[in-house]
Amino acid sequence: MDGLDVTACKRCQNLVESRSQIVNGVGPADAELVFVGEAPGANEDEHGEPFVGRSGDVLDDALNEVGVSRDTIRITNCVRCRPPENRNPKTEELSNCRRYLEHELSVIDPAVIVTLGKVPSEHLLDRQVAVTTAAGDVVDIRLGDESHRVIISVHPAATLYDQSHSDTFVNTIKSAASLAGVQSDTDSANNAESGGQSRLGEYED
């Protein structure tokens, strides 16, 4: 498992049967900002890429608003195969795929990891998370022997069902981009003027 891509895995029989292909992370191997979702859906399974379709459009729009190119960030999932009927991945499936995610994050060593939704937030933080309340929180975690900085975010799909989450989502992405140092100068200045960085001040080195 020297590379970032998983080319063959049969550890989860149900997922092997439901997938069309393994969906690996996409984006630079030295990205400062990494987004982690829970698992591929139907669109992702078809195209072989995380966060395409409507959720991907929401993420792209937020990145564009902040001034970050999708080409500069990496997107991956806790589980790399589509669960049947797009259900949430089971605990055993998350555990089976954990080493792939940890290896990917270890190789990339990003400045900031954004957990998109409840499943990846609880999986990486190893505790229950009320995502809508905790969105924007910055948490330092350890994976193996390494420390990583995580920002909790609502899932992009949440904004499709409840527009009240839209501002929360964009503001979280803006904070993550600023903390990772990938936000454009213009957006960083605007964020500072609006007080958007105040929540991050206590976490700065």
N, C-alpha and C positions, 0 to 999 in steps of 0.2 A: 504494500500500500504506500509506495513512495510518492506517487502522484496524487492529485486532488480528486481525480475521477474514479468512481467505483464502476468497474466494467462488468462484474458478475457477482451476484450475491443471492443466495437461496435460504437465508436464515429465517425468513418469515413466509411460510407457505401460502398463507392467504394473500399476501401482497404480491408474491410471485405470480399467483393466478390472476390477480386483478390488474396488474400493470401491463402496459404495452412496451415500456422501456424504463430503464433506470434514469431518473432525472437528477443530474448532478448540478452543483452550483455553477453560476456563470459570473464572469467579471475578472478583473486583474488579480493575479496571485499575490500582489503586494498592496491591495486596496486598504486604505485607512478606515473605511467605513463598510461594515458588513451587515446585511439584513438577513435575519433568520426567521423563516416561516415554519409552519408545522409539517405539511406534507403536500405533494403535488395533487392538484385536482384534475378534472377531465381535460381542460385545455393544456395544462402543463404536461400531462401524460401524453397527449397527442403531439405536442410540439417539442418535448424534451427540454424544456426550459422553465425555471421557476417564475412565478408571478407574471403570467401572460393573461390575456382576457381582461375582464372588467377590473379585477383587483390590481392587476398590473398597470392598467390605465390610471387608476387612482394614485398608485405609487409614483408613476412617471410624472403626473401632474404636480404632485407635491415636490418632487425633486426639481422640476423645472421652476416652480415658484420660488424655491430656495436658491436656485442657481447652480445646481449640481447635475452633472451629466451622468446618466445611467451607465455610461461606458467606464466611469471612474470608480464605481462602487461594485461590490460583490453581493450576490443574492443566492441564498441556499436554503435548505430545509432541514428540520430535525430528522425527518424520514424521507428517503429518496424514491420511494415507490408509492403509487396511488393506492390508498385504502379503498376497499369495496364501497360503492355508493357514496364516495367522498366523506365517509365517517371520520371522526377523529382517530388518530393512531392510538393503538393500545399501549399500555405500559411496557409490555414485553417487546413490542415493535420499536418503541422509542429506545429501549435499552439495547436492542440488537444493532441499531444504527448509530448509537452514541459514539462509538470509536471513530466512525467516519467523520462525524461532525467535529469531534475534538481534534482529530488529525488536521482537518481543513483549517480550523481556527488557529491551530498551533503553527502551521506553515505560513499562513497569511499574516498572523500577528497584527490584527487591526488595532487602531487607536480606540475605536468604539464599535460595539456590537449593538444593533437594534433588534429587539425581540418583537416580532409582529404578531400580537395576540396572546391569548391565555396559555395555549399549549407550549409554545417555545419559551415564554416567560417563566412558567412553572418548571419546565424541564431544565433550563439552565440555572435558575436560581434555587432549584430544589426545595421549593416551598409553595404554598398557595399564594396566588396573586389576584387581587381585584384590579384588573387591568384598567378599567375606565377611571378608577380612582388613582391608580399608581402611574398612569401615563405621564411620561416626562421625567420620572424618577431615575436617578443615576445610581447604579449599584456596582460595587467592585466584587467580582466573584473569582473563584479559583477553579480551573479545569486542569486536573492532574497537578503538575508542579508550576503551572503558569497562572498569572493574574490577568484578568480581562475586565474592561469597563463596559458595562451594559446600560443601555437606556431602554426602558419599558415603553412599548407603544401599543395602541389599539391596532387591530387588524385593518388593513385598507377596506375590506368588505364591510366593516362596521359602518363606514361612512355612507355606504350605499343604502343601508337599511335605516339609518338615523343620521340625518344631516348635521345634528348637533355635535357629532363626533368629528366633523371635518376640520374645524379650527384646531381642535386638540391634536389631530393627526399631523397637520401641517406644522404646527408649533413644535411638536416633538421631533419631526424630521429636521426642522430648522436648528433646534438645540443640538441634535446629534451631529449635524454637519459642522456647526460652529465648534463644538468640542473636539471633533476629529480634525479640524483645521482644513476642511475641504470646501467651506462656504465661500462664495465670492465676496470680494471686499465690499461691494455695494450692499449686499444682503447682511453682512456682518455689521456694517455701520447702522443699517436700519434696525437690526435686531437690538443693538446696544441702545439706540435712541428710545426704543419702545420699552426697554427694561426687560427684554426677553432673556437676557443672560443672567439675571439676578438669581434665578434658581440654581444656576450652575456654579456660581461663585464659590460656594463652600467646597466644591469638588476640584477646583483648579489647583494644580501643583504650585 
